[in-house]
Amino acid sequence: MAQPPPDVSEDECLPEYRHLFCPDLLWDKVAFIPGGGSGIGFRIAEIFMRHGCHTVIASRSLLRVSKAAGKLTAATGRRCLPLSLDVRALPAVAAAVDQALKEFGKIDILVNCAAGNFLCPASTLSFNAFKTVMDIDTLGTFNTSRVLYEKFFRDHGGVIVNITATLGTRGQVLQVHAGSAKAAVDAMTRHLAVEWGPQNIRVNSLAPGPISGTEGFRRLGGPQASAGTKTLAIPLQRLGNKTEVAHSALYLASPLASYVTGAVLVVDGGAWLTFPNDIKLLDNFASFSAKL
């Protein structure tokens, strides 16, 4: 069985990297990555840059993305522009895209990584908490995609990779907000692939499973014993890592996937087929309420 590529759990660049793809696969391309300052988004930015790409990483915290940009540039030698951005605010999205275009003159790739999630039963989930996740994940994905379409992709073509999840494939306890939001993004992927294909724009979703070294897994994975039990239920018998997800994003963003659009690439070791859905977890969260 193939061994997973090396990774580190923190938001740090890999101490060493072996190219499995051609090193200049994305040479001189520019990728715009909301949510690129940490977790999976950070590793996607790094792997893209290690294959010749310049990046724009955006987050609500300018301090976070500025620190991340410094690390990424030092490790790869490619340019990385940090921007403050709330994907829910359309004027902010437009301003960020304008700034990126002013800096680089083009944007070839959009990776929609910005997301919000937490565990909460539907019965105690506040209306605003549900709306917040829908706004960040679904509305935010549309905002960035639509603005980039208008400002660059419509006339020049491009690639969009939406980071989603398999939560909407079936009912999952404590995840009605995130499952609904990501399912909507997968539907958006298919619609945009159909409508924007004639402008040479490819749109695909990438759905990671349980990924080690991420804030999402730390917050959603549950107690260590529970996490170990869940790992045994994954057909590949292990968690994935951020580098594996980044390699999948690299494939979708690159010319290797030149005839792939409207697809959902699941990167979860087969977990969506077998992952336990523990109804008893509802009892543990009986008094929990999310009131964002």
RODO-2510 file (C-alpha; in nm, 4 decimals, decimal comma):
residues 292
     n   res          X          Y          Z
     1     m     0,0000     0,0000     0,0000
     2     a     0,1277     0,3481    -0,0883
     3     q     0,2520     0,5480     0,2059
     4     p     0,1114     0,8983     0,2614
     5     p     0,3435     1,1897     0,1803
     6     p     0,5117     1,3623     0,4758
     7     d     0,3204     1,6370     0,6549
     8     v     0,3415     1,8517     0,9672
     9     s     0,0487     1,9177     1,1970
    10     e     0,1068     2,2892     1,2513
    11     d     0,0557     2,5696     1,0009
    12     e     0,4180     2,5424     0,8971
    13     c     0,5767     2,4623     0,5633
    14     l     0,7089     2,1136     0,5013
    15     p     1,0769     2,0793     0,6040
    16     e     1,1395     1,8859     0,2828
    17     y     0,9315     1,8043    -0,0209
    18     r     0,9562     1,5427    -0,2968
    19     h     0,7789     1,6332    -0,6183
    20     l     0,5359     1,3666    -0,7349
    21     f     0,4165     1,5982    -1,0124
    22     c     0,6279     1,7984    -1,2575
    23     p     0,7895     2,0815    -1,0538
    24     d     0,6744     2,3487    -1,3013
    25     l     0,3182     2,2170    -1,3321
    26     l     0,1716     2,5566    -1,2341
    27     w     0,4647     2,7697    -1,3414
    28     d     0,3841     3,1432    -1,3294
    29     k     0,0146     3,0810    -1,2577
    30     v    -0,1634     3,2869    -0,9914
    31     a    -0,4010     3,1289    -0,7390
    32     f    -0,6497     3,3203    -0,5227
    33     i    -0,7160     3,1231    -0,2021
    34     p    -0,9673     3,2527     0,0560
    35     g    -0,8957     3,0573     0,3748
    36     g    -0,5339     3,0082     0,2674
    37     g    -0,3802     3,1256     0,5926
    38     s    -0,4215     2,8021     0,7865
    39     g    -0,5024     2,4318     0,7697
    40     i    -0,5767     2,2732     0,4357
    41     g    -0,5756     2,6108     0,2608
    42     f    -0,2224     2,6841     0,3831
    43     r    -0,0939     2,3506     0,2562
    44     i    -0,2673     2,3967    -0,0805
    45     a    -0,0983     2,7346    -0,1146
    46     e     0,2383     2,5796    -0,0287
    47     i     0,2067     2,2887    -0,2719
    48     f     0,0890     2,5193    -0,5504
    49     m     0,3874     2,7466    -0,4855
    50     r     0,6261     2,4510    -0,4856
    51     h     0,4999     2,3879    -0,8394
    52     g     0,5738     2,7389    -0,9615
    53     c     0,2521     2,9214    -0,8696
    54     h     0,2189     3,2643    -0,7107
    55     t    -0,0625     3,2920    -0,4562
    56     v    -0,2999     3,5338    -0,2912
    57     i    -0,4101     3,4104     0,0513
    58     a    -0,6998     3,5829     0,2243
    59     s    -0,8584     3,5670     0,5671
    60     r    -1,0479     3,7898     0,8066
    61     s    -0,7262     3,8089     1,0101
    62     l    -0,4619     4,0056     0,8199
    63     l    -0,2078     3,9179     1,0889
    64     r    -0,2633     3,5458     1,0326
    65     v    -0,2273     3,5573     0,6538
    66     s     0,0685     3,7962     0,6733
    67     k     0,2578     3,5504     0,8930
    68     a     0,1554     3,2645     0,6646
    69     a     0,2670     3,4539     0,3534
    70     g     0,6108     3,5094     0,5040
    71     k     0,6513     3,1387     0,5726
    72     l     0,5289     3,0394     0,2272
    73     t     0,7562     3,2776     0,0400
    74     a     1,0594     3,1802     0,2482
    75     a     1,0014     2,8083     0,1836
    76     t     0,9199     2,8259    -0,1870
    77     g     1,0698     3,1434    -0,3305
    78     r     0,7395     3,2340    -0,4950
    79     r     0,5344     3,5471    -0,4317
    80     c     0,2446     3,5383    -0,1851
    81     l     0,0134     3,8340    -0,1297
    82     p    -0,1761     3,8371     0,2040
    83     l    -0,5130     4,0133     0,2104
    84     s    -0,7802     4,0743     0,4720
    85     l    -1,1130     3,9419     0,3445
    86     d    -1,4551     3,8390     0,4723
    87     v    -1,6056     3,6368     0,1876
    88     r    -1,9559     3,7274     0,3099
    89     a    -1,8992     4,0951     0,2255
    90     l    -1,9312     4,1481    -0,1487
    91     p    -1,7534     4,4888    -0,1576
    92     a    -1,4596     4,3358     0,0315
    93     v    -1,4398     4,0488    -0,2163
    94     a    -1,4404     4,2888    -0,5103
    95     a    -1,1698     4,5037    -0,3495
    96     a    -0,9504     4,2007    -0,2764
    97     v    -0,9789     4,0695    -0,6310
    98     d    -0,8951     4,4158    -0,7668
    99     q    -0,5887     4,4307    -0,5416
   100     a    -0,4746     4,0858    -0,6534
   101     l    -0,5172     4,1767    -1,0198
   102     k    -0,3244     4,4997    -0,9649
   103     e    -0,0403     4,3021    -0,8038
   104     f    -0,0201     4,0122    -1,0494
   105     g    -0,2123     4,1212    -1,3591
   106     k    -0,4130     3,7981    -1,3657
   107     i    -0,5713     3,5225    -1,1602
   108     d    -0,5707     3,1723    -1,3090
   109     i    -0,7063     2,9640    -1,0211
   110     l    -0,9603     3,0172    -0,7438
   111     v    -0,9616     2,7769    -0,4481
   112     n    -1,2605     2,8389    -0,2207
   113     c    -1,1373     2,7232     0,1226
   114     a    -1,3124     2,9643     0,3589
   115     a    -1,5494     2,7726     0,5865
   116     g    -1,7026     2,7592     0,9323
   117     n    -1,8141     2,4572     1,1337
   118     f    -1,8827     2,3232     1,4821
   119     l    -2,0817     2,0386     1,6372
   120     c    -2,4420     2,1136     1,7300
   121     p    -2,7783     1,9321     1,7208
   122     a    -3,0317     2,0826     1,4823
   123     s    -3,2778     2,1137     1,7713
   124     t    -3,0549     2,3630     1,9563
   125     l    -2,8870     2,5283     1,6588
   126     s    -2,9790     2,8960     1,6515
   127     f    -3,1204     3,0418     1,3334
   128     n    -2,8303     3,2838     1,3119
   129     a    -2,5710     3,0083     1,3626
   130     f    -2,7179     2,8157     1,0695
   131     k    -2,7215     3,1325     0,8587
   132     t    -2,3613     3,2146     0,9508
   133     v    -2,2288     2,8837     0,8192
   134     m    -2,4424     2,9088     0,5057
   135     d    -2,3159     3,2635     0,4497
   136     i    -1,9465     3,1744     0,4879
   137     d    -1,9489     2,8457     0,2971
   138     t    -2,2178     2,8854     0,0334
   139     l    -2,2642     3,2579    -0,0161
   140     g    -1,8895     3,3135     0,0219
   141     t    -1,8149     3,0591    -0,2492
   142     f    -2,0623     3,2237    -0,4839
   143     n    -1,9341     3,5735    -0,4037
   144     t    -1,5715     3,4968    -0,4877
   145     s    -1,6610     3,2870    -0,7923
   146     r    -1,9008     3,5460    -0,9323
   147     v    -1,6656     3,8414    -0,8744
   148     l    -1,3711     3,6611    -1,0334
   149     y    -1,5897     3,5592    -1,3255
   150     e    -1,6859     3,9196    -1,3880
   151     k    -1,3411     4,0695    -1,3362
   152     f    -1,1221     3,8106    -1,5120
   153     f    -1,2441     3,4567    -1,5804
   154     r    -1,5194     3,5500    -1,8273
   155     d    -1,2664     3,6903    -2,0733
   156     h    -0,9627     3,4765    -1,9961
   157     g    -1,0862     3,1405    -1,8651
   158     g    -0,9836     2,9898    -1,5347
   159     v    -1,0164     2,7101    -1,2828
   160     i    -1,2295     2,6977    -0,9677
   161     v    -1,1785     2,4349    -0,6967
   162     n    -1,4402     2,4359    -0,4186
   163     i    -1,3363     2,2637    -0,0950
   164     t    -1,6489     2,0870     0,0325
   165     a    -1,7237     1,7695     0,2313
   166     t    -1,9202     1,4443     0,2129
   167     l    -2,1559     1,5460     0,4959
   168     g    -2,4434     1,6094     0,2564
   169     t    -2,4188     1,2624     0,1039
   170     r    -2,6221     1,1242     0,3935
   171     g    -2,7628     1,2489     0,7232
   172     q    -2,4837     1,3170     0,9739
   173     v    -2,5573     1,3967     1,3374
   174     l    -2,4601     1,7419     1,4653
   175     q    -2,3799     1,8697     1,1154
   176     v    -2,7028     1,9945     0,9545
   177     h    -2,5525     2,3419     0,9049
   178     a    -2,2245     2,2350     0,7444
   179     g    -2,3809     1,9465     0,5521
   180     s    -2,6428     2,1764     0,4025
   181     a    -2,3857     2,4414     0,3136
   182     k    -2,1414     2,2012     0,1472
   183     a    -2,4166     2,0168    -0,0407
   184     a    -2,5254     2,3516    -0,1800
   185     v    -2,1692     2,4244    -0,2913
   186     d    -2,1481     2,0885    -0,4693
   187     a    -2,4702     2,1770    -0,6530
   188     m    -2,3218     2,5168    -0,7347
   189     t    -2,0157     2,3426    -0,8753
   190     r    -2,2285     2,1507    -1,1232
   191     h    -2,4367     2,4524    -1,2272
   192     l    -2,1336     2,6763    -1,2788
   193     a    -1,9485     2,4036    -1,4689
   194     v    -2,2387     2,3875    -1,7141
   195     e    -2,2895     2,7625    -1,7519
   196     w    -1,9262     2,8731    -1,7563
   197     g    -1,7745     2,5855    -1,9526
   198     p    -1,8130     2,7747    -2,2830
   199     q    -1,5867     3,0487    -2,1382
   200     n    -1,3156     2,7853    -2,0758
   201     i    -1,3769     2,7837    -1,7013
   202     r    -1,3523     2,4505    -1,5216
   203     v    -1,5311     2,4148    -1,1859
   204     n    -1,4859     2,1159    -0,9549
   205     s    -1,5363     2,0263    -0,5884
   206     l    -1,2845     1,8529    -0,3644
   207     a    -1,4355     1,6794    -0,0607
   208     p    -1,1815     1,5869     0,2101
   209     g    -1,2568     1,3409     0,4870
   210     p    -1,0980     1,3299     0,8360
   211     i    -0,7666     1,5131     0,7906
   212     s    -0,5053     1,5172     1,0656
   213     g    -0,3363     1,8384     1,1739
   214     t    -0,6341     2,0616     1,1003
   215     e    -0,8450     2,2815     1,3234
   216     g    -1,1512     2,1071     1,1815
   217     f    -1,0366     1,7672     1,3028
   218     r    -0,9377     1,9023     1,6430
   219     r    -1,2795     2,0595     1,6876
   220     l    -1,4944     1,7941     1,5207
   221     g    -1,3027     1,4714     1,5744
   222     g    -1,4261     1,4136     1,9264
   223     p    -1,2373     1,2469     2,2127
   224     q    -0,9185     1,0615     2,1274
   225     a    -1,0750     0,7205     2,1931
   226     s    -1,3670     0,8044     1,9692
   227     a    -1,1318     0,9306     1,6985
   228     g    -0,9369     0,6029     1,7131
   229     t    -1,2546     0,4025     1,6700
   230     k    -1,3543     0,6137     1,3723
   231     t    -1,0124     0,5642     1,2117
   232     l    -1,0645     0,1871     1,2228
   233     a    -1,3873     0,2381     1,0267
   234     i    -1,2028     0,4085     0,7379
   235     p    -1,1252     0,1535     0,4634
   236     l    -0,7648     0,2763     0,4309
   237     q    -0,7327     0,2459     0,8125
   238     r    -0,5831     0,5885     0,8719
   239     l    -0,6505     0,9587     0,8671
   240     g    -0,5559     1,1620     0,5652
   241     n    -0,3127     1,4512     0,5812
   242     k    -0,3098     1,8023     0,4401
   243     t    -0,0462     1,7254     0,1772
   244     e    -0,2682     1,4539     0,0291
   245     v    -0,5568     1,6990    -0,0001
   246     a    -0,3248     1,9601    -0,1520
   247     h    -0,2020     1,7128    -0,4134
   248     s    -0,5627     1,6460    -0,5112
   249     a    -0,6275     2,0203    -0,5412
   250     l    -0,3106     2,0497    -0,7483
   251     y    -0,4423     1,7863    -0,9879
   252     l    -0,7793     1,9587    -1,0294
   253     a    -0,6191     2,3011    -1,0772
   254     s    -0,3584     2,1842    -1,3275
   255     p    -0,3619     2,0921    -1,6980
   256     l    -0,3653     1,7266    -1,5855
   257     a    -0,7404     1,7752    -1,5295
   258     s    -0,7986     1,9742    -1,8490
   259     y    -1,1126     1,7736    -1,9364
   260     v    -1,2528     1,7467    -1,5839
   261     t    -1,5348     1,9796    -1,4813
   262     g    -1,8504     1,9528    -1,2713
   263     a    -1,6988     1,6698    -1,0664
   264     v    -1,6720     1,6051    -0,6924
   265     l    -1,3391     1,4433    -0,6065
   266     v    -1,3729     1,2678    -0,2696
   267     v    -1,0424     1,2446    -0,0805
   268     d    -1,1277     1,0579     0,2381
   269     g    -0,9810     0,7078     0,2241
   270     g    -1,3298     0,5694     0,1597
   271     a    -1,4633     0,7094     0,4884
   272     w    -1,7893     0,8373     0,3409
   273     l    -1,8835     0,4766     0,2673
   274     t    -1,8263     0,3443     0,6186
   275     f    -1,7922     0,6310     0,8685
   276     p    -1,9885     0,5631     1,1896
   277     n    -2,2910     0,7829     1,2559
   278     d    -2,3237     0,7696     1,6331
   279     i    -2,6797     0,8719     1,7251
   280     k    -2,5799     0,8561     2,0938
   281     l    -2,3697     1,1677     2,0386
   282     l    -2,6953     1,3622     2,0421
   283     d    -2,7277     1,2866     2,4141
   284     n    -2,3825     1,4337     2,4802
   285     f    -2,4889     1,7611     2,3190
   286     a    -2,8421     1,7720     2,4609
   287     s    -2,7787     2,0952     2,6503
   288     f    -2,5457     2,2489     2,3919
   289     s    -2,6622     2,5500     2,1963
   290     a    -2,4905     2,7417     1,9161
   291     k    -2,6031     3,1048     1,9238
   292     l    -2,3672     3,2875     1,6923
***
